[in-house]
């Protein structure tokens, strides 16, 4: 949920002024969710079909191993 927008996430069907704010807050939330998935969790072919988070974890593990050797 977007911080500070708890009141806007209630369904305001009877109030046209609040309705556009509610729609805007919902749109921002959906965009944030999609960007989080796309940038952090989606598998990328350039990263050997790992998600960026998995790739970074793998890279850190191998870097620690090479430093220890």
Secondary structure as GFF3:
##gff-version 3
##sequence-region A 1 69
A	DSSP	three_ten_helix	7	9	.	.	.	ID=ss1
A	DSSP	alpha_helix	16	36	.	.	.	ID=ss2
A	DSSP	pi_helix	37	41	.	.	.	ID=ss3
A	DSSP	beta_strand	43	44	.	.	.	ID=ss4
A	DSSP	three_ten_helix	45	47	.	.	.	ID=ss5
A	DSSP	beta_strand	50	51	.	.	.	ID=ss6
A	DSSP	alpha_helix	52	68	.	.	.	ID=ss7
###
